């Protein structure tokens, strides 16, 4: 059960600002997540989103089961994501 991954433009810009090693680490993690999303995702309190931890970075993801799509709404450093 593989999901398609889509990025919000702001989240993608935040990812592209990181060092290449970190970008590779994040993308490798998302490769795992799209294969087994609910193994890695935790429900984010207060909204219909899920969060994923990748080192010091966090992503808030919307999962659409009907069309098997994951939409990364927010991505950034853990200190800034939840604000």
N, CA, C and O atoms as a GROMACS GRO file, in nm:
protein
  332
    1UNK      N    1   0.084  -0.117   0.000
    1UNK     CA    2   0.000   0.000   0.000
    1UNK      C    3   0.089   0.124   0.000
    1UNK      O    4   0.131   0.171   0.106
    2UNK      N    5   0.119   0.176  -0.117
    2UNK     CA    6   0.208   0.290  -0.132
    2UNK      C    7   0.127   0.417  -0.156
    2UNK      O    8   0.033   0.418  -0.235
    3UNK      N    9   0.166   0.523  -0.088
    3UNK     CA   10   0.099   0.651  -0.100
    3UNK      C   11   0.181   0.743  -0.190
    3UNK      O   12   0.303   0.727  -0.202
    4UNK      N   13   0.114   0.838  -0.253
    4UNK     CA   14   0.181   0.941  -0.329
    4UNK      C   15   0.212   1.057  -0.235
    4UNK      O   16   0.131   1.089  -0.148
    5UNK      N   17   0.326   1.119  -0.252
    5UNK     CA   18   0.370   1.227  -0.162
    5UNK      C   19   0.366   1.360  -0.236
    5UNK      O   20   0.421   1.373  -0.345
    6UNK      N   21   0.299   1.459  -0.176
    6UNK     CA   22   0.293   1.594  -0.231
    6UNK      C   23   0.341   1.692  -0.125
    6UNK      O   24   0.323   1.668  -0.006
    7UNK      N   25   0.402   1.802  -0.167
    7UNK     CA   26   0.458   1.900  -0.076
    7UNK      C   27   0.392   2.036  -0.096
    7UNK      O   28   0.369   2.077  -0.209
    8UNK      N   29   0.362   2.104   0.012
    8UNK     CA   30   0.322   2.245   0.008
    8UNK      C   31   0.445   2.325  -0.036
    8UNK      O   32   0.556   2.292   0.007
    9UNK      N   33   0.430   2.427  -0.119
    9UNK     CA   34   0.548   2.502  -0.167
    9UNK      C   35   0.637   2.558  -0.055
    9UNK      O   36   0.759   2.557  -0.068
   10UNK      N   37   0.578   2.605   0.053
   10UNK     CA   38   0.658   2.658   0.165
   10UNK      C   39   0.736   2.546   0.232
   10UNK      O   40   0.852   2.566   0.268
   11UNK      N   41   0.675   2.431   0.251
   11UNK     CA   42   0.744   2.318   0.312
   11UNK      C   43   0.860   2.273   0.224
   11UNK      O   44   0.967   2.240   0.275
   12UNK      N   45   0.838   2.272   0.094
   12UNK     CA   46   0.944   2.231   0.001
   12UNK      C   47   1.059   2.331   0.003
   12UNK      O   48   1.176   2.291  -0.002
   13UNK      N   49   1.029   2.459   0.011
   13UNK     CA   50   1.135   2.561   0.021
   13UNK      C   51   1.216   2.543   0.148
   13UNK      O   52   1.339   2.555   0.146
   14UNK      N   53   1.148   2.513   0.259
   14UNK     CA   54   1.220   2.490   0.386
   14UNK      C   55   1.312   2.369   0.375
   14UNK      O   56   1.422   2.370   0.430
   15UNK      N   57   1.268   2.267   0.305
   15UNK     CA   58   1.352   2.147   0.286
   15UNK      C   59   1.473   2.180   0.200
   15UNK      O   60   1.584   2.137   0.231
   16UNK      N   61   1.454   2.257   0.094
   16UNK     CA   62   1.563   2.287   0.001
   16UNK      C   63   1.672   2.374   0.062
   16UNK      O   64   1.783   2.380   0.009
   17UNK      N   65   1.643   2.443   0.172
   17UNK     CA   66   1.742   2.528   0.239
   17UNK      C   67   1.840   2.448   0.324
   17UNK      O   68   1.942   2.501   0.368
   18UNK      N   69   1.811   2.322   0.348
   18UNK     CA   70   1.893   2.240   0.437
   18UNK      C   71   2.017   2.188   0.364
   18UNK      O   72   2.021   2.187   0.241
   19UNK      N   73   2.118   2.144   0.440
   19UNK     CA   74   2.235   2.080   0.378
   19UNK      C   75   2.195   1.953   0.302
   19UNK      O   76   2.096   1.887   0.336
   20UNK      N   77   2.271   1.920   0.200
   20UNK     CA   78   2.238   1.805   0.114
   20UNK      C   79   2.226   1.674   0.192
   20UNK      O   80   2.139   1.592   0.161
   21UNK      N   81   2.311   1.654   0.292
   21UNK     CA   82   2.304   1.531   0.372
   21UNK      C   83   2.171   1.521   0.444
   21UNK      O   84   2.111   1.413   0.451
   22UNK      N   85   2.124   1.633   0.497
   22UNK     CA   86   1.998   1.634   0.571
   22UNK      C   87   1.881   1.613   0.477
   22UNK      O   88   1.786   1.542   0.511
   23UNK      N   89   1.886   1.675   0.359
   23UNK     CA   90   1.780   1.655   0.260
   23UNK      C   91   1.770   1.507   0.224
   23UNK      O   92   1.660   1.453   0.215
   24UNK      N   93   1.884   1.442   0.202
   24UNK     CA   94   1.883   1.299   0.168
   24UNK      C   95   1.822   1.217   0.281
   24UNK      O   96   1.744   1.125   0.256
   25UNK      N   97   1.857   1.250   0.404
   25UNK     CA   98   1.804   1.178   0.520
   25UNK      C   99   1.652   1.193   0.529
   25UNK      O  100   1.580   1.096   0.555
   26UNK      N  101   1.603   1.316   0.506
   26UNK     CA  102   1.459   1.342   0.512
   26UNK      C  103   1.387   1.266   0.400
   26UNK      O  104   1.284   1.203   0.425
   27UNK      N  105   1.440   1.273   0.279
   27UNK     CA  106   1.375   1.205   0.166
   27UNK      C  107   1.378   1.054   0.182
   27UNK      O  108   1.283   0.985   0.144
   28UNK      N  109   1.488   1.001   0.237
   28UNK     CA  110   1.494   0.856   0.264
   28UNK      C  111   1.386   0.815   0.364
   28UNK      O  112   1.324   0.710   0.348
   29UNK      N  113   1.365   0.898   0.466
   29UNK     CA  114   1.262   0.868   0.566
   29UNK      C  115   1.124   0.870   0.501
   29UNK      O  116   1.040   0.784   0.528
   30UNK      N  117   1.098   0.971   0.416
   30UNK     CA  118   0.969   0.977   0.349
   30UNK      C  119   0.948   0.861   0.253
   30UNK      O  120   0.834   0.820   0.230
   31UNK      N  121   1.055   0.805   0.196
   31UNK     CA  122   1.042   0.685   0.114
   31UNK      C  123   0.987   0.569   0.197
   31UNK      O  124   0.906   0.489   0.148
   32UNK      N  125   1.030   0.560   0.321
   32UNK     CA  126   0.979   0.457   0.412
   32UNK      C  127   0.834   0.487   0.451
   32UNK      O  128   0.751   0.396   0.458
   33UNK      N  129   0.806   0.614   0.477
   33UNK     CA  130   0.673   0.653   0.524
   33UNK      C  131   0.566   0.625   0.419
   33UNK      O  132   0.457   0.580   0.454
   34UNK      N  133   0.593   0.651   0.292
   34UNK     CA  134   0.490   0.631   0.190
   34UNK      C  135   0.457   0.483   0.173
   34UNK      O  136   0.349   0.449   0.125
   35UNK      N  137   0.548   0.395   0.211
   35UNK     CA  138   0.522   0.251   0.204
   35UNK      C  139   0.436   0.202   0.321
   35UNK      O  140   0.345   0.122   0.302
   36UNK      N  141   0.465   0.251   0.442
   36UNK     CA  142   0.392   0.212   0.563
   36UNK      C  143   0.364   0.337   0.647
   36UNK      O  144   0.431   0.358   0.749
   37UNK      N  145   0.268   0.420   0.607
   37UNK     CA  146   0.252   0.550   0.673
   37UNK      C  147   0.220   0.544   0.821
   37UNK      O  148   0.276   0.621   0.899
   38UNK      N  149   0.134   0.457   0.862
   38UNK     CA  150   0.090   0.459   1.002
   38UNK      C  151   0.186   0.389   1.095
   38UNK      O  152   0.162   0.382   1.216
   39UNK      N  153   0.294   0.337   1.042
   39UNK     CA  154   0.401   0.285   1.126
   39UNK      C  155   0.485   0.402   1.180
   39UNK      O  156   0.540   0.394   1.290
   40UNK      N  157   0.496   0.509   1.103
   40UNK     CA  158   0.583   0.621   1.137
   40UNK      C  159   0.509   0.746   1.182
   40UNK      O  160   0.566   0.830   1.252
   41UNK      N  161   0.384   0.761   1.144
   41UNK     CA  162   0.311   0.884   1.172
   41UNK      C  163   0.242   0.878   1.308
   41UNK      O  164   0.191   0.773   1.349
   42UNK      N  165   0.240   0.992   1.378
   42UNK     CA  166   0.167   1.005   1.503
   42UNK      C  167   0.060   1.111   1.482
   42UNK      O  168   0.083   1.209   1.410
   43UNK      N  169  -0.056   1.093   1.543
   43UNK     CA  170  -0.163   1.191   1.528
   43UNK      C  171  -0.122   1.321   1.597
   43UNK      O  172  -0.069   1.320   1.708
   44UNK      N  173  -0.148   1.432   1.529
   44UNK     CA  174  -0.117   1.565   1.584
   44UNK      C  175  -0.241   1.619   1.651
   44UNK      O  176  -0.346   1.634   1.588
   45UNK      N  177  -0.230   1.648   1.780
   45UNK     CA  178  -0.344   1.693   1.860
   45UNK      C  179  -0.404   1.822   1.805
   45UNK      O  180  -0.331   1.913   1.765
   46UNK      N  181  -0.534   1.830   1.805
   46UNK     CA  182  -0.603   1.953   1.772
   46UNK      C  183  -0.638   1.972   1.626
   46UNK      O  184  -0.724   2.055   1.595
   47UNK      N  185  -0.576   1.900   1.536
   47UNK     CA  186  -0.605   1.913   1.394
   47UNK      C  187  -0.609   1.774   1.332
   47UNK      O  188  -0.568   1.676   1.393
   48UNK      N  189  -0.659   1.768   1.211
   48UNK     CA  190  -0.667   1.640   1.141
   48UNK      C  191  -0.539   1.617   1.062
   48UNK      O  192  -0.542   1.596   0.940
   49UNK      N  193  -0.426   1.621   1.133
   49UNK     CA  194  -0.295   1.604   1.072
   49UNK      C  195  -0.216   1.500   1.150
   49UNK      O  196  -0.252   1.462   1.261
   50UNK      N  197  -0.108   1.456   1.088
   50UNK     CA  198  -0.015   1.364   1.153
   50UNK      C  199   0.122   1.429   1.153
   50UNK      O  200   0.154   1.511   1.068
   51UNK      N  201   0.204   1.391   1.251
   51UNK     CA  202   0.339   1.444   1.258
   51UNK      C  203   0.439   1.331   1.242
   51UNK      O  204   0.413   1.216   1.276
   52UNK      N  205   0.554   1.367   1.188
   52UNK     CA  206   0.663   1.272   1.176
   52UNK      C  207   0.790   1.341   1.223
   52UNK      O  208   0.814   1.458   1.192
   53UNK      N  209   0.871   1.268   1.297
   53UNK     CA  210   0.997   1.320   1.349
   53UNK      C  211   1.110   1.264   1.265
   53UNK      O  212   1.119   1.143   1.242
   54UNK      N  213   1.198   1.354   1.220
   54UNK     CA  214   1.316   1.314   1.144
   54UNK      C  215   1.433   1.392   1.203
   54UNK      O  216   1.462   1.503   1.160
   55UNK      N  217   1.499   1.334   1.301
   55UNK     CA  218   1.606   1.404   1.370
   55UNK      C  219   1.552   1.527   1.440
   55UNK      O  220   1.458   1.518   1.519
   56UNK      N  221   1.612   1.643   1.412
   56UNK     CA  222   1.567   1.769   1.471
   56UNK      C  223   1.458   1.836   1.390
   56UNK      O  224   1.418   1.948   1.421
   57UNK      N  225   1.408   1.770   1.288
   57UNK     CA  226   1.307   1.828   1.200
   57UNK      C  227   1.174   1.757   1.216
   57UNK      O  228   1.168   1.639   1.252
   58UNK      N  229   1.067   1.831   1.188
   58UNK     CA  230   0.933   1.777   1.200
   58UNK      C  231   0.855   1.811   1.074
   58UNK      O  232   0.880   1.912   1.009
   59UNK      N  233   0.761   1.725   1.041
   59UNK     CA  234   0.670   1.750   0.930
   59UNK      C  235   0.528   1.724   0.978
   59UNK      O  236   0.503   1.627   1.050
   60UNK      N  237   0.436   1.810   0.937
   60UNK     CA  238   0.294   1.789   0.962
   60UNK      C  239   0.233   1.747   0.830
   60UNK      O  240   0.243   1.818   0.730
   61UNK      N  241   0.169   1.631   0.830
   61UNK     CA  242   0.124   1.566   0.708
   61UNK      C  243  -0.026   1.541   0.713
   61UNK      O  244  -0.079   1.498   0.815
   62UNK      N  245  -0.093   1.569   0.603
   62UNK     CA  246  -0.235   1.535   0.588
   62UNK      C  247  -0.242   1.407   0.506
   62UNK      O  248  -0.184   1.398   0.398
   63UNK      N  249  -0.312   1.307   0.557
   63UNK     CA  250  -0.325   1.179   0.488
   63UNK      C  251  -0.466   1.168   0.431
   63UNK      O  252  -0.564   1.180   0.504
   64UNK      N  253  -0.474   1.144   0.301
   64UNK     CA  254  -0.602   1.126   0.234
   64UNK      C  255  -0.611   0.980   0.190
   64UNK      O  256  -0.549   0.940   0.092
   65UNK      N  257  -0.688   0.902   0.264
   65UNK     CA  258  -0.697   0.759   0.238
   65UNK      C  259  -0.768   0.726   0.108
   65UNK      O  260  -0.733   0.629   0.041
   66UNK      N  261  -0.870   0.806   0.071
   66UNK     CA  262  -0.950   0.773  -0.046
   66UNK      C  263  -0.869   0.776  -0.176
   66UNK      O  264  -0.895   0.696  -0.266
   67UNK      N  265  -0.771   0.867  -0.187
   67UNK     CA  266  -0.688   0.868  -0.308
   67UNK      C  267  -0.541   0.837  -0.277
   67UNK      O  268  -0.454   0.862  -0.360
   68UNK      N  269  -0.514   0.783  -0.161
   68UNK     CA  270  -0.382   0.740  -0.115
   68UNK      C  271  -0.275   0.846  -0.141
   68UNK      O  272  -0.176   0.822  -0.211
   69UNK      N  273  -0.298   0.964  -0.084
   69UNK     CA  274  -0.207   1.076  -0.098
   69UNK      C  275  -0.167   1.127   0.039
   69UNK      O  276  -0.249   1.134   0.131
   70UNK      N  277  -0.041   1.162   0.052
   70UNK     CA  278   0.010   1.228   0.172
   70UNK      C  279   0.056   1.367   0.130
   70UNK      O  280   0.135   1.381   0.037
   71UNK      N  281   0.006   1.470   0.199
   71UNK     CA  282   0.037   1.607   0.166
   71UNK      C  283   0.115   1.668   0.281
   71UNK      O  284   0.061   1.684   0.391
   72UNK      N  285   0.241   1.703   0.258
   72UNK     CA  286   0.325   1.763   0.361
   72UNK      C  287   0.290   1.911   0.367
   72UNK      O  288   0.328   1.989   0.279
   73UNK      N  289   0.219   1.950   0.472
   73UNK     CA  290   0.175   2.089   0.486
   73UNK      C  291   0.283   2.178   0.546
   73UNK      O  292   0.302   2.292   0.502
   74UNK      N  293   0.354   2.127   0.647
   74UNK     CA  294   0.454   2.207   0.718
   74UNK      C  295   0.578   2.121   0.737
   74UNK      O  296   0.569   2.003   0.772
   75UNK      N  297   0.695   2.180   0.713
   75UNK     CA  298   0.821   2.113   0.739
   75UNK      C  299   0.918   2.216   0.792
   75UNK      O  300   0.927   2.327   0.740
   76UNK      N  301   0.990   2.179   0.898
   76UNK     CA  302   1.091   2.270   0.952
   76UNK      C  303   1.155   2.216   1.078
   76UNK      O  304   1.131   2.102   1.119
   77UNK      N  305   1.236   2.300   1.139
   77UNK     CA  306   1.305   2.264   1.263
   77UNK      C  307   1.201   2.247   1.374
   77UNK      O  308   1.100   2.317   1.376
   78UNK      N  309   1.226   2.157   1.463
   78UNK     CA  310   1.128   2.121   1.567
   78UNK      C  311   1.086   2.238   1.652
   78UNK      O  312   0.974   2.238   1.704
   79UNK      N  313   1.170   2.338   1.669
   79UNK     CA  314   1.136   2.453   1.752
   79UNK      C  315   1.040   2.550   1.684
   79UNK      O  316   0.978   2.634   1.751
   80UNK      N  317   1.026   2.540   1.552
   80UNK     CA  318   0.944   2.635   1.478
   80UNK      C  319   0.818   2.577   1.418
   80UNK      O  320   0.727   2.652   1.383
   81UNK      N  321   0.811   2.449   1.405
   81UNK     CA  322   0.699   2.385   1.334
   81UNK      C  323   0.566   2.403   1.405
   81UNK      O  324   0.465   2.427   1.340
   82UNK      N  325   0.566   2.393   1.535
   82UNK     CA  326   0.440   2.389   1.608
   82UNK      C  327   0.383   2.526   1.639
   82UNK      O  328   0.280   2.536   1.706
   83UNK      N  329   0.447   2.632   1.593
   83UNK     CA  330   0.398   2.768   1.623
   83UNK      C  331   0.301   2.815   1.519
   83UNK      O  332   0.250   2.927   1.528
   0.00000   0.00000   0.00000
